[in-house]
Amino acid sequence: MKFDSNKHSVFLLYYHLILVTKYRRDVIDEKISKRLKEIFEYIQPNYNITLIEWNHDKDHIHVLFKATPTTPLSKFINAYKSASSRLVKKEFPEIKQKLWKEYFWSRSYCLLTSGGAPVEVIRRYIESQGEERKC
């Protein structure tokens, strides 16, 4: 496992982001997903984010990315949702047949941490601190 680092810390922060279209409308196809990914890749360097994996369904996207401890995740997500909504609705006018208002994304999002050991393993490790080791 290769860790990331900066001047004062070592870290490995993976996040799984799920964004859903407004009203869960089926508007994401291959072309739109490709454009959404391009917008993500354009914005990510400003927030020290690295895209790892991308996929979509008709009404949502899944994104696996790495970030730093100082990455303002909610600001990044809101900037991405705003820019991608504006650009995709402008570049793909057929979307307006299913999403007639100004929004492309639902107001909510799901952001999960991932990677490393499972929570139960970490919990047991923390509980065992201070105990004498049995060899």
BELWONOR-V31932 format. One record per residue. RES is the residue in three letters. SS is DSSP state (H for helix, E for strand, C for the rest). BURIAL is 1 if it has 9 or more other ideal C-beta (glycine too) atoms within 8 Angstrom, else 0. Layout:
RES;SS;BURIAL
RES;SS;BURIAL
//
This chain:
MET;C;0
LYS;C;0
PHE;C;0
ASP;E;1
SER;E;0
ASN;C;0
LYS;C;0
HIS;C;0
SER;C;0
VAL;E;0
PHE;E;1
LEU;C;1
LEU;E;1
TYR;E;1
TYR;E;1
HIS;E;1
LEU;E;1
ILE;E;1
LEU;E;1
VAL;E;1
THR;E;1
LYS;H;1
TYR;H;0
ARG;H;1
ARG;C;1
ASP;C;0
VAL;C;1
ILE;C;1
ASP;C;0
GLU;H;0
LYS;H;0
ILE;H;1
SER;H;1
LYS;H;0
ARG;H;1
LEU;H;1
LYS;H;1
GLU;H;0
ILE;H;1
PHE;H;1
GLU;H;0
TYR;H;0
ILE;H;1
GLN;H;1
PRO;H;0
ASN;H;0
TYR;H;1
ASN;C;0
ILE;C;1
THR;E;0
LEU;E;1
ILE;E;0
GLU;E;0
TRP;E;1
ASN;E;0
HIS;E;1
ASP;C;0
LYS;C;0
ASP;C;1
HIS;E;1
ILE;E;1
HIS;E;1
VAL;E;1
LEU;E;1
PHE;E;1
LYS;E;1
ALA;E;1
THR;C;1
PRO;C;0
THR;C;0
THR;C;1
PRO;C;0
LEU;H;1
SER;H;0
LYS;H;0
PHE;H;1
ILE;H;1
ASN;H;0
ALA;H;1
TYR;H;1
LYS;H;1
SER;H;0
ALA;H;1
SER;H;1
SER;H;1
ARG;H;0
LEU;H;1
VAL;H;1
LYS;H;1
LYS;H;0
GLU;H;0
PHE;C;1
PRO;H;0
GLU;H;0
ILE;H;1
LYS;H;0
GLN;H;0
LYS;C;0
LEU;C;1
TRP;C;0
LYS;C;0
GLU;C;0
TYR;C;1
PHE;C;1
TRP;E;1
SER;C;1
ARG;C;0
SER;C;0
TYR;C;1
CYS;E;0
LEU;E;1
LEU;E;0
THR;E;0
SER;E;0
GLY;C;0
GLY;C;0
ALA;C;0
PRO;C;0
VAL;H;0
GLU;H;0
VAL;H;0
ILE;H;1
ARG;H;0
ARG;H;0
TYR;H;1
ILE;H;0
GLU;H;0
SER;H;0
GLN;C;0
GLY;C;0
GLU;C;0
GLU;C;0
ARG;C;0
LYS;C;0
CYS;C;0
//
